[in-house]
Amino acid sequence: MAKILTMPKRLDEADELAAFRARDARWLYLADAALSASEKTIQALELAREEQERIRKQLKGNIEKYQRLERRKAKKA
């Protein structure tokens, strides 16, 4: 008889534990989603930085090229 009286408490504890696990699972899912979004943002920023560096190098090369051409024109004139 004592087991029967204590069983509902254990079931309540089991339900409570299941609820805690479900909440923890939701929080983990949200944390993973936020982390994934953050990681994607970081990757996008890194790609943008690399592209910006490539453009800067290209522009710097073009400026140096035009300066060399101007010096050659100045020498010929």
Phi and psi in degrees as a GROMACS rama.xvg file:
@    title "Ramachandran Plot"
@    xaxis  label "Phi"
@    yaxis  label "Psi"
@TYPE xy
-63.6499  -35.6402  ALA-2
-64.3717  -38.9919  LYS-3
-65.0157  -38.9209  ILE-4
-70.9654  -29.7109  LEU-5
-88.2631  -17.9331  THR-6
-59.9203  -44.4685  MET-7
-60.4191  -34.8274  PRO-8
-62.9303  -41.96  LYS-9
-66.461  -37.838  ARG-10
-64.9476  -41.0387  LEU-11
-63.0517  -41.2426  ASP-12
-63.5816  -40.5931  GLU-13
-64.9632  -42.1984  ALA-14
-64.0137  -41.7387  ASP-15
-64.0394  -42.3779  GLU-16
-63.8759  -40.391  LEU-17
-63.8891  -39.0525  ALA-18
-64.6882  -42.7364  ALA-19
-60.4795  -43.9197  PHE-20
-63.6028  -40.4703  ARG-21
-64.6699  -42.5998  ALA-22
-64.0792  -42.9195  ARG-23
-61.6648  -41.14  ASP-24
-62.8337  -40.5757  ALA-25
-64.6552  -42.2519  ARG-26
-64.9023  -39.7634  TRP-27
-63.9599  -40.5178  LEU-28
-61.8546  -45.8948  TYR-29
-63.5667  -40.7543  LEU-30
-64.0427  -42.4257  ALA-31
-63.6875  -41.6887  ASP-32
-63.7027  -42.4933  ALA-33
-65.6455  -41.1664  ALA-34
-65.343  -41.2871  LEU-35
-61.6521  -43.5434  SER-36
-63.6038  -41.3233  ALA-37
-64.3935  -43.2568  SER-38
-63.0983  -40.5413  GLU-39
-63.6996  -40.249  LYS-40
-63.8002  -43.5652  THR-41
-61.9656  -43.8546  ILE-42
-62.9017  -41.8169  GLN-43
-63.7562  -41.588  ALA-44
-65.418  -38.3222  LEU-45
-65.2188  -42.8082  GLU-46
-63.8578  -40.0404  LEU-47
-64.1636  -40.2981  ALA-48
-63.9906  -43.3994  ARG-49
-62.9596  -41.0027  GLU-50
-65.7024  -39.8433  GLU-51
-62.8142  -42.3099  GLN-52
-63.3571  -40.3011  GLU-53
-62.4792  -44.0324  ARG-54
-64.468  -41.5268  ILE-55
-60.8648  -44.5423  ARG-56
-62.6  -40.9465  LYS-57
-64.1972  -44.9924  GLN-58
-64.0446  -42.0068  LEU-59
-61.6218  -41.9136  LYS-60
-63.0678  -41.5284  GLY-61
-64.0268  -42.6954  ASN-62
-61.6129  -44.9424  ILE-63
-63.8214  -38.7777  GLU-64
-62.0561  -46.8811  LYS-65
-66.687  -34.9235  TYR-66
-64.8233  -40.4177  GLN-67
-63.603  -42.0375  ARG-68
-63.483  -40.4373  LEU-69
-64.7462  -39.4838  GLU-70
-64.1712  -38.9682  ARG-71
-65.9107  -41.796  ARG-72
-63.4544  -39.2477  LYS-73
-66.0444  -37.697  ALA-74
-68.1195  -37.7003  LYS-75
-71.7341  -30.2862  LYS-76
